[in-house]
Amino acid sequence: QVQLVESGGGLVQPGGSLRLSCAASGTIFSINSMGWYRQGPGKQRELVATATSGGRTNYADSVKGRFTISRDNAKNTVYLQMNSLKPEDTAVYYCKAAINQWGTLYDYWGQGTQVTVSS
């Protein structure tokens, strides 16, 4: 089985920064894409950013220029550096990974970490 463990959430003032981490462990042959999604109060879950194993990244328009996704493939870990945070960034942030197990890709999700942006 595979586990995704997230960390780094918390309370921050508008304009502040946070760094989220997500580490995958378990039976992993390789990891294709890793990414971050978020679900704000009363909203649907939405994509924030993704990164492929080759380093290609994709961002939601609402976070471009403020958030940076990166990966440490040796550690099966993905990071999300969030700068210039706004109250509308408040949400539960989830890590997702597409993991190769015995030649088949499976999607796994983390448990979520709360990010609250408030003064």
mmCIF file of the C-alpha atoms, coordinates in Angstrom:
data_MODEL
# 
_entry.id   MODEL 
# 
loop_
_atom_site.group_PDB 
_atom_site.id 
_atom_site.type_symbol 
_atom_site.label_atom_id 
_atom_site.label_alt_id 
_atom_site.label_comp_id 
_atom_site.label_asym_id 
_atom_site.label_entity_id 
_atom_site.label_seq_id 
_atom_site.pdbx_PDB_ins_code 
_atom_site.Cartn_x 
_atom_site.Cartn_y 
_atom_site.Cartn_z 
_atom_site.occupancy 
_atom_site.B_iso_or_equiv 
_atom_site.pdbx_formal_charge 
_atom_site.auth_seq_id 
_atom_site.auth_comp_id 
_atom_site.auth_asym_id 
_atom_site.auth_atom_id 
_atom_site.pdbx_PDB_model_num 
ATOM 1   C CA . GLN A 1 1   ? 0.000   0.000  0.000   1.00 0.00 ? 1   GLN A CA 1 
ATOM 2   C CA . VAL A 1 2   ? 0.980   3.641  -0.353  1.00 0.00 ? 2   VAL A CA 1 
ATOM 3   C CA . GLN A 1 3   ? 0.724   6.525  2.083   1.00 0.00 ? 3   GLN A CA 1 
ATOM 4   C CA . LEU A 1 4   ? 0.955   10.232 1.363   1.00 0.00 ? 4   LEU A CA 1 
ATOM 5   C CA . VAL A 1 5   ? 1.769   12.304 4.430   1.00 0.00 ? 5   VAL A CA 1 
ATOM 6   C CA . GLU A 1 6   ? 1.359   16.064 4.233   1.00 0.00 ? 6   GLU A CA 1 
ATOM 7   C CA . SER A 1 7   ? 2.761   18.698 6.540   1.00 0.00 ? 7   SER A CA 1 
ATOM 8   C CA . GLY A 1 8   ? 3.316   22.431 6.730   1.00 0.00 ? 8   GLY A CA 1 
ATOM 9   C CA . GLY A 1 9   ? -0.172  23.877 6.963   1.00 0.00 ? 9   GLY A CA 1 
ATOM 10  C CA . GLY A 1 10  ? -1.211  26.455 9.515   1.00 0.00 ? 10  GLY A CA 1 
ATOM 11  C CA . LEU A 1 11  ? -2.416  29.971 10.165  1.00 0.00 ? 11  LEU A CA 1 
ATOM 12  C CA . VAL A 1 12  ? -0.693  32.844 8.392   1.00 0.00 ? 12  VAL A CA 1 
ATOM 13  C CA . GLN A 1 13  ? -1.428  36.536 7.877   1.00 0.00 ? 13  GLN A CA 1 
ATOM 14  C CA . PRO A 1 14  ? -2.237  37.923 4.433   1.00 0.00 ? 14  PRO A CA 1 
ATOM 15  C CA . GLY A 1 15  ? 0.965   38.469 2.493   1.00 0.00 ? 15  GLY A CA 1 
ATOM 16  C CA . GLY A 1 16  ? 2.752   35.730 4.398   1.00 0.00 ? 16  GLY A CA 1 
ATOM 17  C CA . SER A 1 17  ? 4.282   32.464 3.246   1.00 0.00 ? 17  SER A CA 1 
ATOM 18  C CA . LEU A 1 18  ? 3.954   28.771 3.957   1.00 0.00 ? 18  LEU A CA 1 
ATOM 19  C CA . ARG A 1 19  ? 5.637   25.675 2.589   1.00 0.00 ? 19  ARG A CA 1 
ATOM 20  C CA . LEU A 1 20  ? 3.731   22.426 2.282   1.00 0.00 ? 20  LEU A CA 1 
ATOM 21  C CA . SER A 1 21  ? 5.399   19.032 1.985   1.00 0.00 ? 21  SER A CA 1 
ATOM 22  C CA . CYS A 1 22  ? 4.023   15.674 0.932   1.00 0.00 ? 22  CYS A CA 1 
ATOM 23  C CA . ALA A 1 23  ? 6.034   12.463 1.208   1.00 0.00 ? 23  ALA A CA 1 
ATOM 24  C CA . ALA A 1 24  ? 4.981   9.201  -0.421  1.00 0.00 ? 24  ALA A CA 1 
ATOM 25  C CA . SER A 1 25  ? 5.945   5.856  1.074   1.00 0.00 ? 25  SER A CA 1 
ATOM 26  C CA . GLY A 1 26  ? 5.103   2.219  0.546   1.00 0.00 ? 26  GLY A CA 1 
ATOM 27  C CA . THR A 1 27  ? 5.209   -0.025 -2.503  1.00 0.00 ? 27  THR A CA 1 
ATOM 28  C CA . ILE A 1 28  ? 6.302   2.441  -5.199  1.00 0.00 ? 28  ILE A CA 1 
ATOM 29  C CA . PHE A 1 29  ? 7.878   1.468  -8.487  1.00 0.00 ? 29  PHE A CA 1 
ATOM 30  C CA . SER A 1 30  ? 7.883   5.030  -9.758  1.00 0.00 ? 30  SER A CA 1 
ATOM 31  C CA . ILE A 1 31  ? 5.833   8.202  -9.449  1.00 0.00 ? 31  ILE A CA 1 
ATOM 32  C CA . ASN A 1 32  ? 4.430   9.886  -12.512 1.00 0.00 ? 32  ASN A CA 1 
ATOM 33  C CA . SER A 1 33  ? 2.802   13.181 -11.570 1.00 0.00 ? 33  SER A CA 1 
ATOM 34  C CA . MET A 1 34  ? 2.474   14.720 -8.119  1.00 0.00 ? 34  MET A CA 1 
ATOM 35  C CA . GLY A 1 35  ? 0.340   17.686 -7.312  1.00 0.00 ? 35  GLY A CA 1 
ATOM 36  C CA . TRP A 1 36  ? -1.613  19.808 -4.924  1.00 0.00 ? 36  TRP A CA 1 
ATOM 37  C CA . TYR A 1 37  ? -5.339  20.420 -4.849  1.00 0.00 ? 37  TYR A CA 1 
ATOM 38  C CA . ARG A 1 38  ? -7.422  22.470 -2.450  1.00 0.00 ? 38  ARG A CA 1 
ATOM 39  C CA . GLN A 1 39  ? -10.974 22.687 -1.220  1.00 0.00 ? 39  GLN A CA 1 
ATOM 40  C CA . GLY A 1 40  ? -12.184 25.905 0.319   1.00 0.00 ? 40  GLY A CA 1 
ATOM 41  C CA . PRO A 1 41  ? -15.276 26.297 2.508   1.00 0.00 ? 41  PRO A CA 1 
ATOM 42  C CA . GLY A 1 42  ? -18.370 25.580 0.432   1.00 0.00 ? 42  GLY A CA 1 
ATOM 43  C CA . LYS A 1 43  ? -16.322 25.024 -2.703  1.00 0.00 ? 43  LYS A CA 1 
ATOM 44  C CA . GLN A 1 44  ? -15.384 22.090 -4.886  1.00 0.00 ? 44  GLN A CA 1 
ATOM 45  C CA . ARG A 1 45  ? -11.890 20.654 -4.832  1.00 0.00 ? 45  ARG A CA 1 
ATOM 46  C CA . GLU A 1 46  ? -9.696  22.398 -7.409  1.00 0.00 ? 46  GLU A CA 1 
ATOM 47  C CA . LEU A 1 47  ? -6.260  21.928 -8.883  1.00 0.00 ? 47  LEU A CA 1 
ATOM 48  C CA . VAL A 1 48  ? -3.519  24.175 -7.517  1.00 0.00 ? 48  VAL A CA 1 
ATOM 49  C CA . ALA A 1 49  ? -0.357  22.864 -9.172  1.00 0.00 ? 49  ALA A CA 1 
ATOM 50  C CA . THR A 1 50  ? 1.115   19.689 -10.615 1.00 0.00 ? 50  THR A CA 1 
ATOM 51  C CA . ALA A 1 51  ? 4.609   18.508 -11.506 1.00 0.00 ? 51  ALA A CA 1 
ATOM 52  C CA . THR A 1 52  ? 5.687   15.564 -13.620 1.00 0.00 ? 52  THR A CA 1 
ATOM 53  C CA . SER A 1 53  ? 8.708   13.407 -12.883 1.00 0.00 ? 53  SER A CA 1 
ATOM 54  C CA . GLY A 1 54  ? 10.452  15.199 -15.739 1.00 0.00 ? 54  GLY A CA 1 
ATOM 55  C CA . GLY A 1 55  ? 9.931   18.590 -14.140 1.00 0.00 ? 55  GLY A CA 1 
ATOM 56  C CA . ARG A 1 56  ? 7.022   19.914 -16.194 1.00 0.00 ? 56  ARG A CA 1 
ATOM 57  C CA . THR A 1 57  ? 4.755   22.055 -14.041 1.00 0.00 ? 57  THR A CA 1 
ATOM 58  C CA . ASN A 1 58  ? 1.217   23.379 -14.308 1.00 0.00 ? 58  ASN A CA 1 
ATOM 59  C CA . TYR A 1 59  ? -0.504  26.011 -12.166 1.00 0.00 ? 59  TYR A CA 1 
ATOM 60  C CA . ALA A 1 60  ? -3.982  27.322 -11.627 1.00 0.00 ? 60  ALA A CA 1 
ATOM 61  C CA . ASP A 1 61  ? -4.258  30.894 -12.880 1.00 0.00 ? 61  ASP A CA 1 
ATOM 62  C CA . SER A 1 62  ? -5.153  32.081 -9.389  1.00 0.00 ? 62  SER A CA 1 
ATOM 63  C CA . VAL A 1 63  ? -1.767  31.041 -7.963  1.00 0.00 ? 63  VAL A CA 1 
ATOM 64  C CA . LYS A 1 64  ? 0.607   31.741 -10.864 1.00 0.00 ? 64  LYS A CA 1 
ATOM 65  C CA . GLY A 1 65  ? 3.479   33.916 -9.782  1.00 0.00 ? 65  GLY A CA 1 
ATOM 66  C CA . ARG A 1 66  ? 2.812   33.293 -6.089  1.00 0.00 ? 66  ARG A CA 1 
ATOM 67  C CA . PHE A 1 67  ? 3.080   29.514 -5.628  1.00 0.00 ? 67  PHE A CA 1 
ATOM 68  C CA . THR A 1 68  ? 5.908   27.224 -6.705  1.00 0.00 ? 68  THR A CA 1 
ATOM 69  C CA . ILE A 1 69  ? 5.713   23.445 -6.886  1.00 0.00 ? 69  ILE A CA 1 
ATOM 70  C CA . SER A 1 70  ? 8.858   21.338 -6.742  1.00 0.00 ? 70  SER A CA 1 
ATOM 71  C CA . ARG A 1 71  ? 9.814   17.696 -6.334  1.00 0.00 ? 71  ARG A CA 1 
ATOM 72  C CA . ASP A 1 72  ? 12.580  15.683 -4.792  1.00 0.00 ? 72  ASP A CA 1 
ATOM 73  C CA . ASN A 1 73  ? 12.284  12.457 -6.772  1.00 0.00 ? 73  ASN A CA 1 
ATOM 74  C CA . ALA A 1 74  ? 14.871  10.671 -4.648  1.00 0.00 ? 74  ALA A CA 1 
ATOM 75  C CA . LYS A 1 75  ? 12.698  11.268 -1.584  1.00 0.00 ? 75  LYS A CA 1 
ATOM 76  C CA . ASN A 1 76  ? 9.327   10.765 -3.324  1.00 0.00 ? 76  ASN A CA 1 
ATOM 77  C CA . THR A 1 77  ? 8.379   14.180 -1.997  1.00 0.00 ? 77  THR A CA 1 
ATOM 78  C CA . VAL A 1 78  ? 6.581   17.161 -3.468  1.00 0.00 ? 78  VAL A CA 1 
ATOM 79  C CA . TYR A 1 79  ? 6.608   20.676 -2.064  1.00 0.00 ? 79  TYR A CA 1 
ATOM 80  C CA . LEU A 1 80  ? 4.415   23.721 -2.490  1.00 0.00 ? 80  LEU A CA 1 
ATOM 81  C CA . GLN A 1 81  ? 5.973   27.069 -1.652  1.00 0.00 ? 81  GLN A CA 1 
ATOM 82  C CA . MET A 1 82  ? 3.173   29.581 -1.165  1.00 0.00 ? 82  MET A CA 1 
ATOM 83  C CA . ASN A 1 83  ? 4.027   33.274 -1.080  1.00 0.00 ? 83  ASN A CA 1 
ATOM 84  C CA . SER A 1 84  ? 1.904   36.422 -0.968  1.00 0.00 ? 84  SER A CA 1 
ATOM 85  C CA . LEU A 1 85  ? -0.946  34.450 0.529   1.00 0.00 ? 85  LEU A CA 1 
ATOM 86  C CA . LYS A 1 86  ? -4.450  35.856 0.332   1.00 0.00 ? 86  LYS A CA 1 
ATOM 87  C CA . PRO A 1 87  ? -7.560  35.109 2.421   1.00 0.00 ? 87  PRO A CA 1 
ATOM 88  C CA . GLU A 1 88  ? -9.052  33.365 -0.608  1.00 0.00 ? 88  GLU A CA 1 
ATOM 89  C CA . ASP A 1 89  ? -6.216  30.819 -0.433  1.00 0.00 ? 89  ASP A CA 1 
ATOM 90  C CA . THR A 1 90  ? -7.782  29.497 2.761   1.00 0.00 ? 90  THR A CA 1 
ATOM 91  C CA . ALA A 1 91  ? -8.594  25.833 2.180   1.00 0.00 ? 91  ALA A CA 1 
ATOM 92  C CA . VAL A 1 92  ? -7.700  22.265 2.984   1.00 0.00 ? 92  VAL A CA 1 
ATOM 93  C CA . TYR A 1 93  ? -4.782  21.384 0.730   1.00 0.00 ? 93  TYR A CA 1 
ATOM 94  C CA . TYR A 1 94  ? -4.491  17.818 -0.546  1.00 0.00 ? 94  TYR A CA 1 
ATOM 95  C CA . CYS A 1 95  ? -1.552  16.073 -2.114  1.00 0.00 ? 95  CYS A CA 1 
ATOM 96  C CA . LYS A 1 96  ? -2.155  13.673 -4.992  1.00 0.00 ? 96  LYS A CA 1 
ATOM 97  C CA . ALA A 1 97  ? 0.262   11.280 -6.643  1.00 0.00 ? 97  ALA A CA 1 
ATOM 98  C CA . ALA A 1 98  ? -0.025  9.003  -9.674  1.00 0.00 ? 98  ALA A CA 1 
ATOM 99  C CA . ILE A 1 99  ? 2.036   5.993  -8.626  1.00 0.00 ? 99  ILE A CA 1 
ATOM 100 C CA . ASN A 1 100 ? 3.209   3.100  -10.759 1.00 0.00 ? 100 ASN A CA 1 
ATOM 101 C CA . GLN A 1 101 ? 2.667   -0.239 -9.074  1.00 0.00 ? 101 GLN A CA 1 
ATOM 102 C CA . TRP A 1 102 ? 3.387   -3.359 -11.144 1.00 0.00 ? 102 TRP A CA 1 
ATOM 103 C CA . GLY A 1 103 ? 2.929   -1.461 -14.386 1.00 0.00 ? 103 GLY A CA 1 
ATOM 104 C CA . THR A 1 104 ? -0.369  0.223  -13.508 1.00 0.00 ? 104 THR A CA 1 
ATOM 105 C CA . LEU A 1 105 ? -0.855  3.825  -12.445 1.00 0.00 ? 105 LEU A CA 1 
ATOM 106 C CA . TYR A 1 106 ? -2.914  4.376  -9.305  1.00 0.00 ? 106 TYR A CA 1 
ATOM 107 C CA . ASP A 1 107 ? -4.009  7.727  -7.859  1.00 0.00 ? 107 ASP A CA 1 
ATOM 108 C CA . TYR A 1 108 ? -3.397  8.252  -4.159  1.00 0.00 ? 108 TYR A CA 1 
ATOM 109 C CA . TRP A 1 109 ? -4.469  11.182 -1.978  1.00 0.00 ? 109 TRP A CA 1 
ATOM 110 C CA . GLY A 1 110 ? -3.134  12.552 1.249   1.00 0.00 ? 110 GLY A CA 1 
ATOM 111 C CA . GLN A 1 111 ? -5.305  13.295 4.250   1.00 0.00 ? 111 GLN A CA 1 
ATOM 112 C CA . GLY A 1 112 ? -5.201  17.062 3.734   1.00 0.00 ? 112 GLY A CA 1 
ATOM 113 C CA . THR A 1 113 ? -3.647  19.925 5.636   1.00 0.00 ? 113 THR A CA 1 
ATOM 114 C CA . GLN A 1 114 ? -5.458  23.111 6.632   1.00 0.00 ? 114 GLN A CA 1 
ATOM 115 C CA . VAL A 1 115 ? -4.169  26.465 5.436   1.00 0.00 ? 115 VAL A CA 1 
ATOM 116 C CA . THR A 1 116 ? -5.845  29.521 6.916   1.00 0.00 ? 116 THR A CA 1 
ATOM 117 C CA . VAL A 1 117 ? -4.962  33.030 5.756   1.00 0.00 ? 117 VAL A CA 1 
ATOM 118 C CA . SER A 1 118 ? -6.357  35.606 8.131   1.00 0.00 ? 118 SER A CA 1 
ATOM 119 C CA . SER A 1 119 ? -5.354  38.694 10.066  1.00 0.00 ? 119 SER A CA 1 
# 
